[in-house]
Amino acid sequence: MDLYDYLRVLRRNWILILASLLAGLLVAGAATILVRPTYTSSTQLFVAIQSSGSVAELQQGNTFSQARVQSYVKTVTTPVVLQPAINALGLDETPATLASRIRASSDPNTVLIDIEVEDASPVQAAAIAQAVADSLIKGLDALERPKAGGTSPVSLSVIAPATAPSSPSSPNTRLNLLLGLFAGLLVGVGLAVLRTALDHRIRGEADFRRSSDAPVLGAIAFDRDAIKKPLLTQTGTQSPRAESFRQLRTNLQFANVTGRGKSILMTSSLPGEGKSTTATNLALALAQAGQTVCLIDADLRRPMVSDYLGLDRNAGLTTALVGRADVSDLLQPWGVEPLYVLTSGQIPPNPSELLGSAQMTQLLKRLEDSFDAVIIDAPPLLPVTDAAVLAQHVGGVVLVVGAQKLKTQDLEKSLETLELIEAHLLGVVLNRLPQSGPDAYTYSYYSSDDSLERGRISAESTNTARKASLNSEEDFHADESPEGRPPSVFPGLPR
């Protein structure tokens, strides 16, 4: 992974990282509130050597005192010093317990001793610090006094008496909050990296590129309105969704420059990736460009094209394959564009056998001879073999990849299946991409000043297409033959 991949991981999981930051901040704040405050009081002592005051004696005394100071620092936490302080204050603890709350130190090359005492009470901390200092003075005087009698050569004096602190020394609220934020950040980044490593879903083009070098013919962003209005004619003509299908139409024309066939199979790896809506809208986009298009609903297990377009599917592809009617009598026109739809017909018990039959091959050849483009909506590749069987008889295959739904291993299996049957993979369509974020594939050319005009044009075009669709459907049902079959709506189709 390079730097861009790490940045994409952070952008994908920014909510998780932010939640971890807030959690760390809350934990640090709660710990700060729950921890009992501790107060620290300090005192400072000066070590001097008693001498006559000559220069030589003062120099020797200074060297002697500096050498002895470190020993005096160690003496502070001994029972010799602490027990008298405990007795003087009437404390109910042992010297060892009291020593854990006392810190004694000395700066190098000085004769100063610092004593710090921690306690839950500021007054008690100051009292203990002062008592320990007084006890140290008396204890060292006794220890340094010559056994033959006389005075101690060392003199200790308190130069900074202990005072009760006004604020607690711990917990340090600012430091705890900073540590909580830092810990939350580390945990959030770690969880983001772990989540990305364990998540094998295809989220964008970067994830797709790790599994395949197939060309990306188009990228369609997820639109909540598309759930209720899936058709291209139900959205604005200048909307990003409409532009995505026009871009797909253009790229598909360049991808099929070899002219291996006019029929294009639209499939996916698993159900729910949006192959049927993609196939339907691609057919609409091609028809809007002036091409004569035939849309075939070859998903004989879960047909959806007739539901999207509001057409009758009782007579359709299966009707033609079993020889009950000619395909020219089963095509249904839709809208004002030169778009003709061959619905699925009755769902058969043997879809794979029908789609792989010689009748299907002949039907496709007839349609390719009469139409500029034939778009086939086929079942998913992995659950059933229908698409794999049909892919061997078409000019090219377009694989729809549903972002956020398809996993890498499923995509690789689909690509291996197409390679195994030597299907002509024209490319893939990335569907359901996020509209914003690191995996977004949407670009807007228009400014906010154009929004009102685009909305007016979109509404007019949508109403016009809807009226045309309703009129075509009413004419179709009005002209049905007594046998229940529609008339020949595309006379140019050879029989």
Backbone torsions as a table, in degrees:
resi	resn	phi	psi	omega
1	MET	NA	134.4	177.1
2	ASP	-96.2	-175.8	-176.9
3	LEU	-61.2	-38.2	-179.7
4	TYR	-64.0	-36.5	178.9
5	ASP	-66.0	-40.8	178.4
6	TYR	-65.5	-40.0	178.0
7	LEU	-64.4	-37.2	178.1
8	ARG	-66.6	-36.6	176.6
9	VAL	-62.7	-41.9	179.6
10	LEU	-67.1	-39.8	179.7
11	ARG	-68.7	-35.9	178.4
12	ARG	-66.8	-34.9	-172.4
13	ASN	-112.3	29.2	-176.1
14	TRP	-65.3	-30.9	178.2
15	ILE	-66.8	-42.2	178.4
16	LEU	-63.7	-42.2	179.7
17	ILE	-66.0	-42.2	178.3
18	LEU	-63.7	-40.1	178.2
19	ALA	-63.7	-38.5	178.3
20	SER	-67.0	-39.0	176.5
21	LEU	-60.3	-47.1	179.4
22	LEU	-65.2	-37.4	178.6
23	ALA	-64.7	-43.1	177.3
24	GLY	-62.7	-38.9	178.5
25	LEU	-65.6	-42.2	179.6
26	LEU	-66.2	-42.1	179.0
27	VAL	-63.1	-43.8	178.7
28	ALA	-63.6	-40.8	178.3
29	GLY	-65.3	-42.0	179.1
30	ALA	-65.1	-40.6	178.7
31	ALA	-64.5	-38.3	179.0
32	THR	-64.1	-38.5	-179.5
33	ILE	-73.1	-38.1	-175.2
34	LEU	-79.4	-27.7	-178.4
35	VAL	-71.1	134.6	179.4
36	ARG	-69.5	130.2	-178.2
37	PRO	-66.6	145.9	179.8
38	THR	-121.9	136.8	-179.1
39	TYR	-111.0	143.7	-178.8
40	THR	-121.7	125.8	176.1
41	SER	-118.2	142.9	-176.1
42	SER	-132.1	155.5	174.8
43	THR	-140.5	159.2	-176.7
44	GLN	-133.0	136.4	-178.5
45	LEU	-118.6	150.0	177.9
46	PHE	-113.6	131.1	-178.8
47	VAL	-101.4	124.0	-179.9
48	ALA	-128.8	157.0	177.6
49	ILE	-108.6	128.0	179.4
50	GLN	-81.2	119.5	-178.1
51	SER	-146.7	177.4	-178.8
52	SER	-74.8	-20.9	174.7
53	GLY	106.8	5.9	175.9
54	SER	-70.7	161.2	-176.9
55	VAL	-63.6	-43.5	-178.9
56	ALA	-64.9	-41.4	180.0
57	GLU	-67.8	-37.6	178.1
58	LEU	-64.9	-40.4	179.4
59	GLN	-66.1	-44.3	177.9
60	GLN	-64.4	-37.8	179.2
61	GLY	-67.0	-37.1	179.0
62	ASN	-65.4	-42.5	178.1
63	THR	-65.5	-39.1	179.4
64	PHE	-65.3	-44.2	-178.3
65	SER	-66.5	-38.5	178.5
66	GLN	-64.7	-35.9	179.0
67	ALA	-70.9	-27.1	-176.5
68	ARG	-90.9	-18.6	-174.1
69	VAL	-58.8	-43.2	-178.2
70	GLN	-62.4	-32.5	176.6
71	SER	-70.7	-35.7	178.2
72	TYR	-67.0	-35.8	178.3
73	VAL	-61.4	-41.5	179.1
74	LYS	-68.4	-26.9	-177.4
75	THR	-73.4	-21.4	-175.3
76	VAL	-57.0	-40.1	-174.0
77	THR	-96.3	17.6	177.9
78	THR	-91.9	156.0	178.5
79	PRO	-59.4	-25.0	179.8
80	VAL	-60.0	-34.9	-178.9
81	VAL	-93.6	-40.0	-172.1
82	LEU	-77.8	-35.5	-176.6
83	GLN	-63.2	-45.1	175.4
84	PRO	-59.4	-35.5	177.9
85	ALA	-66.3	-38.6	178.3
86	ILE	-65.0	-42.2	-179.5
87	ASN	-67.1	-37.7	-177.3
88	ALA	-67.7	-35.6	-177.8
89	LEU	-94.8	-11.6	-178.7
90	GLY	70.1	38.4	-178.8
91	LEU	-77.8	146.6	179.6
92	ASP	-102.2	64.0	177.3
93	GLU	-156.7	163.3	-177.6
94	THR	-88.6	163.1	176.4
95	PRO	-59.1	-35.4	180.0
96	ALA	-65.7	-40.3	178.0
97	THR	-67.0	-42.2	179.4
98	LEU	-67.2	-33.9	-178.8
99	ALA	-64.5	-28.6	179.8
100	SER	-68.4	-16.7	-179.5
101	ARG	-105.9	9.8	-178.2
102	ILE	-119.3	135.2	174.9
103	ARG	-125.1	127.0	177.2
104	ALA	-119.6	138.1	-177.7
105	SER	-151.0	167.5	178.7
106	SER	-149.7	137.1	177.3
107	ASP	-75.3	143.5	178.6
108	PRO	-60.8	148.6	176.1
109	ASN	62.6	22.4	175.4
110	THR	-129.0	169.6	176.9
111	VAL	-117.0	31.6	-179.8
112	LEU	-104.9	137.5	177.8
113	ILE	-117.9	125.9	178.0
114	ASP	-104.7	131.1	178.3
115	ILE	-122.1	125.4	179.4
116	GLU	-121.2	137.1	-178.7
117	VAL	-128.1	132.5	177.8
118	GLU	-105.2	138.6	178.2
119	ASP	-158.7	158.2	179.0
120	ALA	-71.7	-18.5	179.0
121	SER	-111.4	129.5	179.1
122	PRO	-64.4	-36.9	179.6
123	VAL	-68.1	-42.5	179.7
124	GLN	-65.0	-37.5	178.7
125	ALA	-62.5	-43.7	179.3
126	ALA	-66.0	-40.0	-179.8
127	ALA	-64.4	-43.3	-179.9
128	ILE	-65.5	-42.5	179.7
129	ALA	-60.3	-42.7	-179.7
130	GLN	-69.4	-38.5	179.5
131	ALA	-66.1	-39.8	178.5
132	VAL	-65.8	-40.0	178.1
133	ALA	-63.3	-45.2	179.1
134	ASP	-64.3	-39.0	179.8
135	SER	-67.8	-35.8	178.3
136	LEU	-65.1	-40.0	179.8
137	ILE	-62.1	-45.4	-179.2
138	LYS	-69.9	-40.0	-178.1
139	GLY	-66.4	-43.0	-179.6
140	LEU	-70.1	-32.8	177.4
141	ASP	-62.0	-38.8	178.6
142	ALA	-72.5	-37.3	-178.0
143	LEU	-71.9	-35.9	-175.4
144	GLU	-89.2	-8.0	-177.9
145	ARG	-70.9	133.2	-179.5
146	PRO	-62.8	144.0	-178.5
147	LYS	-69.4	-25.4	179.3
148	ALA	-75.4	-7.0	-179.4
149	GLY	108.0	165.4	-179.3
150	GLY	111.7	-172.4	-178.3
151	THR	-95.8	159.4	179.0
152	SER	-72.5	139.4	178.9
153	PRO	-74.3	-8.3	-176.7
154	VAL	-113.6	139.6	179.1
155	SER	-129.9	127.0	177.6
156	LEU	-109.5	137.0	179.8
157	SER	-135.4	142.0	176.7
158	VAL	-81.8	117.9	179.6
159	ILE	-104.9	-13.7	176.9
160	ALA	-138.2	93.4	-178.1
161	PRO	-62.5	153.1	179.1
162	ALA	-74.0	137.7	176.7
163	THR	-127.8	155.5	179.6
164	ALA	-73.5	123.9	-179.9
165	PRO	-69.5	148.4	-178.9
166	SER	-88.8	-19.6	-179.2
167	SER	-135.5	150.8	-178.6
168	PRO	-70.0	149.4	176.4
169	SER	-85.1	-23.0	175.8
170	SER	-150.8	148.0	2.7
171	PRO	-77.3	150.3	177.2
172	ASN	-87.2	101.2	-172.9
173	THR	-58.9	-48.3	-177.4
174	ARG	-63.4	-44.1	179.7
175	LEU	-65.0	-41.5	179.7
176	ASN	-63.3	-40.6	179.2
177	LEU	-66.4	-39.8	177.3
178	LEU	-64.7	-41.4	177.1
179	LEU	-65.3	-37.5	177.6
180	GLY	-64.4	-42.1	177.1
181	LEU	-63.6	-42.7	-179.7
182	PHE	-65.1	-44.5	178.6
183	ALA	-64.3	-40.5	177.4
184	GLY	-63.2	-37.8	178.1
185	LEU	-64.9	-44.6	178.8
186	LEU	-61.8	-44.3	-179.8
187	VAL	-65.3	-41.8	-180.0
188	GLY	-63.3	-44.9	179.0
189	VAL	-65.1	-40.5	177.8
190	GLY	-62.8	-42.9	177.6
191	LEU	-65.9	-36.2	178.8
192	ALA	-64.3	-44.6	178.7
193	VAL	-65.5	-42.6	178.9
194	LEU	-64.5	-41.7	179.3
195	ARG	-63.2	-41.2	179.2
196	THR	-66.4	-38.8	-180.0
197	ALA	-66.8	-33.2	-178.6
198	LEU	-89.9	-13.2	-178.5
199	ASP	-91.9	115.0	-178.1
200	HIS	-104.5	15.6	178.9
201	ARG	-77.6	149.1	175.4
202	ILE	-81.3	114.2	-178.4
203	ARG	-106.0	-18.6	-178.7
204	GLY	-169.9	-172.5	-177.1
205	GLU	-64.2	-35.6	-179.3
206	ALA	-61.9	-41.6	176.9
207	ASP	-67.1	-38.0	179.2
208	PHE	-64.5	-37.8	-177.0
209	ARG	-65.6	-21.1	177.8
210	ARG	-72.8	-17.9	-177.4
211	SER	-108.5	-24.1	-174.6
212	SER	-155.6	153.2	173.9
213	ASP	-105.1	13.7	-180.0
214	ALA	-63.2	145.2	-178.9
215	PRO	-66.3	142.7	175.4
216	VAL	-92.1	107.0	-176.9
217	LEU	-75.6	-28.3	-178.2
218	GLY	-167.9	159.8	178.2
219	ALA	-136.0	125.1	-175.0
220	ILE	-118.9	122.8	-179.0
221	ALA	-76.9	151.9	178.2
222	PHE	-72.6	130.2	-179.1
223	ASP	-128.8	120.2	-179.4
224	ARG	-63.6	-31.9	178.5
225	ASP	-66.4	-23.6	-178.6
226	ALA	-68.6	-17.5	178.2
227	ILE	-66.2	-40.3	178.4
228	LYS	-92.6	-26.1	-179.8
229	LYS	-127.6	79.3	-173.6
230	PRO	-78.0	-19.9	-172.5
231	LEU	-79.9	150.9	178.3
232	LEU	-63.9	-31.9	-179.3
233	THR	-75.4	-8.9	-179.3
234	GLN	-95.8	4.0	178.6
235	THR	-122.3	167.7	-178.9
236	GLY	-63.9	144.9	-178.5
237	THR	-65.9	-25.1	-179.9
238	GLN	-107.5	16.1	-179.7
239	SER	-74.6	155.9	176.9
240	PRO	-58.0	-34.1	179.6
241	ARG	-66.3	-45.0	178.2
242	ALA	-63.3	-40.1	179.6
243	GLU	-66.2	-31.8	178.7
244	SER	-64.2	-41.2	179.5
245	PHE	-73.2	-32.2	174.2
246	ARG	-66.6	-37.4	176.1
247	GLN	-65.7	-40.0	176.3
248	LEU	-61.7	-42.2	178.1
249	ARG	-59.7	-44.6	-179.2
250	THR	-66.3	-46.7	-179.1
251	ASN	-64.7	-34.0	179.6
252	LEU	-67.3	-35.8	177.3
253	GLN	-65.4	-37.3	177.1
254	PHE	-72.8	-33.7	-178.8
255	ALA	-70.8	-24.5	-177.3
256	ASN	-107.2	35.3	-178.2
257	VAL	-69.1	-19.9	179.3
258	THR	-70.5	-19.9	177.9
259	GLY	66.8	37.0	180.0
260	ARG	-66.9	-21.9	178.8
261	GLY	174.2	155.9	-179.8
262	LYS	-86.7	-12.2	-177.4
263	SER	-88.1	133.8	-178.9
264	ILE	-125.9	123.6	-179.0
265	LEU	-92.7	124.7	176.5
266	MET	-103.9	120.9	-179.9
267	THR	-143.8	178.4	178.9
268	SER	-145.7	177.5	178.7
269	SER	-81.7	-43.6	-176.2
270	LEU	-134.5	161.9	176.2
271	PRO	-65.4	153.2	175.0
272	GLY	88.1	9.2	-179.7
273	GLU	-91.9	-6.1	175.9
274	GLY	93.5	27.2	-178.6
275	LYS	-70.3	-37.5	-177.4
276	SER	-68.5	-43.6	177.7
277	THR	-66.9	-36.6	178.4
278	THR	-65.9	-43.4	178.9
279	ALA	-64.1	-42.9	-179.1
280	THR	-64.2	-46.6	-178.4
281	ASN	-71.3	-30.8	174.1
282	LEU	-64.7	-41.5	177.1
283	ALA	-62.4	-40.8	177.4
284	LEU	-63.7	-41.9	-179.7
285	ALA	-64.9	-40.1	177.8
286	LEU	-65.9	-39.9	179.8
287	ALA	-67.5	-36.4	178.1
288	GLN	-66.4	-22.3	176.9
289	ALA	-83.2	1.0	176.7
290	GLY	98.7	1.5	179.4
291	GLN	-85.5	147.2	172.7
292	THR	-81.7	122.8	-170.7
293	VAL	-125.4	138.6	172.7
294	CYS	-115.6	123.0	178.4
295	LEU	-105.1	120.4	-177.6
296	ILE	-110.2	126.8	173.8
297	ASP	-91.5	92.2	-178.6
298	ALA	-95.7	9.9	173.7
299	ASP	-83.9	89.0	-174.5
300	LEU	-83.7	11.8	177.5
301	ARG	-112.8	-42.0	176.9
302	ARG	-136.9	71.9	-178.0
303	PRO	-67.6	134.4	-176.7
304	MET	-127.2	-18.4	-175.1
305	VAL	-61.0	-42.5	-179.2
306	SER	-63.7	-33.8	178.0
307	ASP	-69.0	-40.5	-179.9
308	TYR	-65.7	-41.1	-174.7
309	LEU	-93.3	-5.8	-180.0
310	GLY	70.0	38.3	-177.7
311	LEU	-110.5	161.9	178.6
312	ASP	-84.2	130.5	-179.1
313	ARG	-111.0	12.8	179.6
314	ASN	-65.9	-30.9	177.4
315	ALA	-124.6	123.4	-176.9
316	GLY	-167.8	-132.2	-173.1
317	LEU	-60.6	-49.3	-178.7
318	THR	-64.7	-30.8	177.0
319	THR	-62.6	-41.6	179.5
320	ALA	-71.7	-38.5	-176.8
321	LEU	-67.9	-32.6	179.0
322	VAL	-87.6	-1.1	174.4
323	GLY	83.1	18.6	179.9
324	ARG	-82.4	-18.8	178.7
325	ALA	-157.7	156.7	177.3
326	ASP	-81.1	146.8	-176.7
327	VAL	-62.2	-29.4	179.9
328	SER	-65.7	-24.9	178.5
329	ASP	-88.4	-6.7	-175.8
330	LEU	-104.8	-13.4	179.6
331	LEU	-70.1	136.4	-179.4
332	GLN	-118.1	127.6	178.0
333	PRO	-76.2	153.6	179.1
334	TRP	-143.0	128.2	175.8
335	GLY	73.3	-170.7	-179.1
336	VAL	-90.0	-14.3	179.1
337	GLU	-81.8	162.3	178.4
338	PRO	-75.2	64.8	-179.6
339	LEU	-115.1	128.8	179.2
340	TYR	-125.0	138.2	-172.5
341	VAL	-118.5	130.8	171.4
342	LEU	-108.9	102.1	-176.9
343	THR	-70.4	177.0	-173.2
344	SER	-72.8	-32.1	-172.1
345	GLY	81.3	-168.1	179.2
346	GLN	-65.6	140.4	-179.3
347	ILE	-72.9	121.2	-175.9
348	PRO	-90.0	165.6	176.2
349	PRO	-80.6	-14.4	-176.7
350	ASN	-129.3	67.0	-176.8
351	PRO	-60.4	-41.7	-176.4
352	SER	-63.0	-41.1	-179.7
353	GLU	-66.0	-39.6	179.3
354	LEU	-66.3	-44.7	-178.0
355	LEU	-69.4	-25.3	178.6
356	GLY	-95.9	7.4	-176.6
357	SER	-79.7	166.0	177.3
358	ALA	-67.3	-30.5	178.1
359	GLN	-62.2	-37.1	178.3
360	MET	-66.6	-41.0	178.8
361	THR	-63.4	-42.6	179.1
362	GLN	-67.2	-37.6	179.2
363	LEU	-63.8	-43.1	178.6
364	LEU	-63.8	-38.7	179.6
365	LYS	-65.0	-40.7	178.0
366	ARG	-63.0	-42.3	-179.3
367	LEU	-69.0	-36.6	178.7
368	GLU	-66.6	-32.1	178.6
369	ASP	-72.5	-20.7	-173.8
370	SER	-108.0	-21.3	-176.3
371	PHE	-116.7	156.5	175.2
372	ASP	-74.4	-30.8	-179.6
373	ALA	-149.6	141.5	177.0
374	VAL	-123.3	113.6	-179.7
375	ILE	-103.6	126.8	-175.3
376	ILE	-116.5	121.7	174.2
377	ASP	-91.9	109.5	-175.3
378	ALA	-108.8	162.3	177.9
379	PRO	-66.3	168.2	176.6
380	PRO	-64.4	157.2	-175.0
381	LEU	-76.6	-41.7	-170.0
382	LEU	-78.1	-43.1	-177.2
383	PRO	-68.2	-37.7	-175.6
384	VAL	-134.2	168.2	-177.4
385	THR	-98.1	5.0	-175.0
386	ASP	-58.5	-48.0	-177.2
387	ALA	-65.6	-38.7	179.2
388	ALA	-64.6	-38.3	177.7
389	VAL	-66.2	-44.0	-176.4
390	LEU	-74.1	-27.4	-177.1
391	ALA	-64.8	-19.9	-179.4
392	GLN	-79.0	-9.7	-175.4
393	HIS	-117.8	14.0	-178.5
394	VAL	-117.6	166.8	-179.1
395	GLY	-74.1	-29.0	-178.9
396	GLY	-167.7	161.9	-178.1
397	VAL	-123.1	134.9	173.3
398	VAL	-116.7	123.6	-177.8
399	LEU	-98.7	121.8	177.7
400	VAL	-89.8	125.3	-178.4
401	VAL	-111.9	114.5	-179.8
402	GLY	-84.8	109.2	178.9
403	ALA	-63.6	149.5	-179.2
404	GLN	72.6	-7.3	-176.8
405	LYS	-117.0	-42.5	-174.2
406	LEU	-85.4	138.3	177.5
407	LYS	-96.4	159.1	-175.9
408	THR	-60.7	-42.7	-177.9
409	GLN	-65.2	-34.1	177.6
410	ASP	-69.9	-38.8	176.6
411	LEU	-62.7	-43.1	-179.8
412	GLU	-64.3	-37.3	177.2
413	LYS	-64.2	-40.8	179.6
414	SER	-64.5	-43.7	179.4
415	LEU	-65.4	-36.9	176.8
416	GLU	-66.0	-37.7	178.2
417	THR	-63.7	-45.3	179.0
418	LEU	-64.7	-36.7	178.5
419	GLU	-69.9	-35.4	-178.6
420	LEU	-65.7	-40.0	-179.5
421	ILE	-88.6	5.0	177.8
422	GLU	58.8	41.4	176.4
423	ALA	-76.7	150.8	179.5
424	HIS	-88.3	97.4	-179.5
425	LEU	-82.6	110.3	179.1
426	LEU	-73.7	-33.8	-179.8
427	GLY	159.4	-169.6	-178.3
428	VAL	-124.6	159.2	174.2
429	VAL	-120.5	118.5	177.0
430	LEU	-83.3	114.8	-175.5
431	ASN	-112.0	157.8	176.8
432	ARG	63.5	32.0	177.6
433	LEU	-73.0	149.7	177.3
434	PRO	-67.4	149.5	-179.3
435	GLN	-78.9	-15.9	178.3
436	SER	-147.2	163.4	-179.7
437	GLY	106.9	-174.5	-175.3
438	PRO	-68.2	-20.6	-178.7
439	ASP	-104.3	11.5	-178.9
440	ALA	-70.0	148.3	-179.4
441	TYR	-134.1	29.6	-175.8
442	THR	-114.9	131.6	177.2
443	TYR	-125.3	138.1	-179.0
444	SER	-111.9	130.5	-179.1
445	TYR	-97.4	-22.3	-171.6
446	TYR	-94.2	150.4	177.8
447	SER	-93.4	172.7	-178.5
448	SER	-68.3	-20.7	179.2
449	ASP	-68.1	-20.6	-178.2
450	ASP	-92.2	-1.6	-171.2
451	SER	-64.5	-40.4	-178.5
452	LEU	-66.0	-43.8	-179.5
453	GLU	-66.3	-40.5	179.3
454	ARG	-64.9	-38.1	178.7
455	GLY	-64.3	-38.1	179.2
456	ARG	-67.3	-43.9	-179.7
457	ILE	-65.9	-40.4	-179.9
458	SER	-63.1	-42.5	-179.3
459	ALA	-63.9	-42.7	-179.5
460	GLU	-65.1	-43.1	-178.8
461	SER	-67.3	-37.4	179.2
462	THR	-64.6	-44.1	179.5
463	ASN	-65.0	-39.0	179.2
464	THR	-63.8	-46.3	-179.7
465	ALA	-65.2	-37.6	-179.2
466	ARG	-66.3	-41.5	178.6
467	LYS	-65.0	-41.6	179.4
468	ALA	-63.4	-39.8	179.1
469	SER	-64.0	-42.6	179.9
470	LEU	-65.4	-41.0	179.1
471	ASN	-64.0	-40.2	-179.5
472	SER	-65.9	-39.9	-179.6
473	GLU	-68.4	-38.3	178.6
474	GLU	-65.9	-41.9	177.9
475	ASP	-63.3	-37.7	-178.4
476	PHE	-64.0	-47.6	-179.1
477	HIS	-69.9	-30.0	-179.4
478	ALA	-70.4	-27.5	-176.3
479	ASP	-99.3	14.2	179.9
480	GLU	-64.3	144.0	178.7
481	SER	-77.9	163.6	-179.7
482	PRO	-60.2	-27.0	-178.8
483	GLU	-77.3	-2.2	178.0
484	GLY	89.3	11.0	180.0
485	ARG	-108.2	143.5	176.2
486	PRO	-70.7	158.2	-179.8
487	PRO	-75.0	174.9	177.7
488	SER	-72.2	105.8	-175.3
489	VAL	-93.5	-9.5	178.1
490	PHE	-129.6	84.8	-173.6
491	PRO	-62.1	-21.8	-177.8
492	GLY	-73.8	-6.2	-178.6
493	LEU	-75.2	120.3	179.4
494	PRO	-68.9	144.9	179.5
495	ARG	-95.3	NA	NA
